[in-house]
Amino acid sequence: MKYAIIGDEDTVLGFGMVGVQGRVARDAEQALRAFQGLLEDREVAIIIITERVAEMIRSTVDKYLFTVSFPLIVEIPDRHGPRPGRPTIKEMVNIAIGVRL
Amino acid sequence: MPTTNYAPTKTNLLRLRSDLKFAQQGYELLDQKRNILIIELLSLVDQAADYQERVESALARAYRSLEEAVFDMGRLKVQYLIGAVNISTKIDVRYRKVMGVNLPVVDTEYRDRPPYFSPMGTSFWIDSALDSFKQAIELLGKLSELKISILRLANEVKKTIRKVNALEKIAIPNLTEGLRSIESRLEQSERDMLMLMKIVKENLDAKRTAAMEKRHE
């Protein structure tokens, strides 16, 4: 099984260097199409998606992140750095279970 | 209390007693489950924060190097070079279970056959970009494993907390209440019965002594 990436051109280019096939997404429609395309490929076990692209199709990404066990989805910052105001992992957990850890 | 109007019978009393015992056992088990899940979650959260930091710094380095490489050599040439690099990553996703929750375990395996291209006429930055991306992708497998595990565990903790609360705050008090009301009703009727028996006995005694006295006369 393998990785796949959805992101902007530079990210896809960079990850292409280490043998990760990628799809470039510039708007929500492209992102959704790329995401669905990757879901159909049973060989793709981990979808890497840049935060900015994930933000465009947040509801779809979240649905898969929380409910579907395969493939795994991981968000990374793109070359502009982490999205400001992004919740940290601890905050995410706190929101999810409603208790402070 | 909505569910306390059981018919005050011995059968109901026994049934409620076993229900209450069952609920208490369930509560204890779920409480343990919740604690175990939270401990697991805490250890993962710390690891994940660490990995995230490392991935992000590797990526930041990688993006900067790539940008420099593109400045140096031009986008087209960089693209050609990247096409020549022969690295393939293979991942293997297994699952482990923690308290019935499926958590992924990712193994990244990874083949490369350097040198990828001639060092002549290529920018230094491209090598550094390559290195950083390699690092990032290695860490990413682990990071995704941790993040997904955390999300699933958190979900499970949420569900367990809800169940624990339902048992603790609703089911167990309801059952105890019902039990108590039945017990008191039963005791009451027992006392009534006793009183009745006493009265009957007194009546009988009175009649008997009256009869005896009559015979003696």
Boltz contact constraints between the chains, C-beta under 6 A:
constraints:
  - contact:
      token1: [A, 1]
      token2: [B, 91]
      max_distance: 6.0
  - contact:
      token1: [A, 14]
      token2: [B, 62]
      max_distance: 6.0
  - contact:
      token1: [A, 14]
      token2: [B, 66]
      max_distance: 6.0
  - contact:
      token1: [A, 14]
      token2: [B, 133]
      max_distance: 6.0
  - contact:
      token1: [A, 16]
      token2: [B, 82]
      max_distance: 6.0
  - contact:
      token1: [A, 17]
      token2: [B, 82]
      max_distance: 6.0
  - contact:
      token1: [A, 17]
      token2: [B, 85]
      max_distance: 6.0
  - contact:
      token1: [A, 17]
      token2: [B, 130]
      max_distance: 6.0
  - contact:
      token1: [A, 17]
      token2: [B, 133]
      max_distance: 6.0
  - contact:
      token1: [A, 18]
      token2: [B, 87]
      max_distance: 6.0
  - contact:
      token1: [A, 18]
      token2: [B, 133]
      max_distance: 6.0
  - contact:
      token1: [A, 18]
      token2: [B, 134]
      max_distance: 6.0
  - contact:
      token1: [A, 18]
      token2: [B, 137]
      max_distance: 6.0
  - contact:
      token1: [A, 19]
      token2: [B, 87]
      max_distance: 6.0
  - contact:
      token1: [A, 19]
      token2: [B, 88]
      max_distance: 6.0
  - contact:
      token1: [A, 19]
      token2: [B, 89]
      max_distance: 6.0
  - contact:
      token1: [A, 45]
      token2: [B, 91]
      max_distance: 6.0
  - contact:
      token1: [A, 45]
      token2: [B, 93]
      max_distance: 6.0
  - contact:
      token1: [A, 46]
      token2: [B, 144]
      max_distance: 6.0
  - contact:
      token1: [A, 72]
      token2: [B, 104]
      max_distance: 6.0
  - contact:
      token1: [A, 72]
      token2: [B, 144]
      max_distance: 6.0
  - contact:
      token1: [A, 72]
      token2: [B, 148]
      max_distance: 6.0
  - contact:
      token1: [A, 74]
      token2: [B, 143]
      max_distance: 6.0
  - contact:
      token1: [A, 74]
      token2: [B, 144]
      max_distance: 6.0
  - contact:
      token1: [A, 77]
      token2: [B, 56]
      max_distance: 6.0
  - contact:
      token1: [A, 79]
      token2: [B, 63]
      max_distance: 6.0
  - contact:
      token1: [A, 89]
      token2: [B, 45]
      max_distance: 6.0
  - contact:
      token1: [A, 89]
      token2: [B, 48]
      max_distance: 6.0
  - contact:
      token1: [A, 89]
      token2: [B, 49]
      max_distance: 6.0
  - contact:
      token1: [A, 90]
      token2: [B, 45]
      max_distance: 6.0
  - contact:
      token1: [A, 93]
      token2: [B, 154]
      max_distance: 6.0
  - contact:
      token1: [A, 96]
      token2: [B, 154]
      max_distance: 6.0
  - contact:
      token1: [A, 97]
      token2: [B, 154]
      max_distance: 6.0
  - contact:
      token1: [A, 97]
      token2: [B, 157]
      max_distance: 6.0
  - contact:
      token1: [A, 97]
      token2: [B, 158]
      max_distance: 6.0
